[in-house]
Amino acid sequence: ETCLKSDANYGLELVRPALPYIFKQVYLDKEFPMLMSMYLMMVARVLLINQSVFTAVLQELRLPNALETILDVWIRKMPLVTEVEKRKLFALAFASIFTNNSILVERFPAIMQNIGDTLMDVMREEDNEVDDINSSDSVVNTPPRSAGEKEIKFCDSLVFLDEHDLDT
């Protein structure tokens, strides 16, 4: 995974010989949760980096219904991953493969449920961080907000004013 994170294209070339084994382990679904999480992260990164390599590896497996089985395992195991960064990676990978493919359309509700859960977790975590920052004594010189002014929310190192937030 570190190879794919540091230099996507060169890392993909480097780990390419191991990808059929990794995909097959996901297909078989017999690994411990931590190892399966690592395998799924590799699958997600390959999908995000180069979809043609992803497809080529699936074809190399020569297993019946390889894509369907890998997607089903991925959908089933994604809620078990607790790290938000990994869940965001999985959600991005799921979102990147949406097409009019019947295999994906059948799994659309489950995929959207996982993506929605991930977004909720990310926003909840960021809201908690904002609450912690606002309630801590270490924040000084914070200008007071007027009654009609909304709170600034932080999302992935971007700061924006949410003017249409229905929650507040």
N, C-alpha and C positions, 0 to 999 in steps of 0.2 A: 504494500500500500504506500509506503514511503516513496518508492520509486515513482509511482503514478502521481503522487502529490507534488514532488519536487520538479519533475520535468515530464509532462504528460506524454508527449510523443515518444521521446527517448525511453521513458519508463515503460511505455507500452511495448516497445520493441524488446526491452530487457525481460519483461515478465511474460511475454507472449508464449514461450514454450510451456509454462506452467498453467496457462489459462484453461486448457481442456480438463486437466485434473481438478482444478477449482470448480469449474462449472459442473463437472460430474459429481463432485461431493455435494454440491447444492441440490442437484437432481436426485441423488440418493437420499438426502435428508436424514443422515444417521450420525451427524457430528454433534458434539457438545455445543451449547448455546454460544459460548465465547468464540469458539472456532468458526461456527456457522455465521456469526456476526461478521467476522473478518472476511470470510468467503463472500458474503453478500455485499460487503463494502467494495471488494475487488470487482464483483460483477457490476455494481452500480457505477463505479469509476470507469470501467471499460465502456459501459453504455454511454456515459456522458462524454468521454473522450473521442470515441470512434465507433459509431454504430455498425459500420461495415465489418470491423474486427469482431464485434459482438456477434453478428450474424454468422461470420465465418467460423467462429469457435463453436457455435450451436450446430452448424452443419458438420463440423469435424466429429462431434460426439456420436453421431449416427445412432441416437437413442430415440425411441418412439415418443412423440409429443414432448420433446425436450423443452421448447419454449413454454408450453403450457405448464409443465411440471415445475420448472424453475420459477415462473411467475407465481404459481400457487404457493410454493414454499416461501418465497419472498414475501408475499402478502400475509401469510400465516405467521411468519417469524418477525416481521417488522414491529408489531406492538411490543415484542419482548425486548427490543433494544431500548435502553434507557437513556443513553447519551443523546442529547439534543442535536449535536453536530452530525452524528451518524444518521439520525432520523431525517435531518434536513437533506443530507446527501441522498438518502433513499427517495425522499419525496421529489427532489429535483430529477432524479433518474426516471422515476415513474412518469413524471410530467413530460419528460423529453421524448417518450416513445408513443405518445398518443397519436394514433392514426385511425383510419376507418377499418382496421383489421378486426375480423370477427373474434379472434382470440382475446384481443384487448377489450372489445366492446362487452364481451361476456363478464369480464372481471372489472369493468368500469366502476360499479358501486363500491366494491371492496378497495380498489385503488384510491378512489376519491375519499373514502372513509379514512384511510391511512394518511393521505395528504392533509385532510382536514384536521385530524388529530394532531399531526405534527405542527401545523400552523397554530393551533390552539396552545400547544405546549410552548412553542417559541414565544408567542405573544404573552402568555401567562408568566413565563420566566422573565421576559423583559419588563413587564408591568411590575413584577416583584422587585426587580433591580431598581426601577425608578422609585418605587415606594421606599426601599431601603435607603436610597440616596437622599430622598426628600426628608426622611425621618431621622437621618443620622446627624450628629452634632458637628461632623467634620465639614459640612457644607456651610460656607459662610458667604456673605455678600450676594445672596440669592435675591434678586429683585422680587418684591411681592407682586402677585398677579392680581389683576382686577377681577371683579366678580364674573364678568362675561368671558374672560380669557380662558382658553382651554390649555390643559397641560401638554407639554412637549413630550412626545414618545420617541424612544430610541430604537432603531431597527437596523441591525447589521452595519453599524458604524455610520449610518445615515441619520441625520436629525431632520425631523419634519414636524410641522404643526398639523395635527389631525383635525381639520375643521368640520368634517362630516361624521364624526364618531357618534354613534347612537347610544353607546354605553354610558356616556357621562352626561 
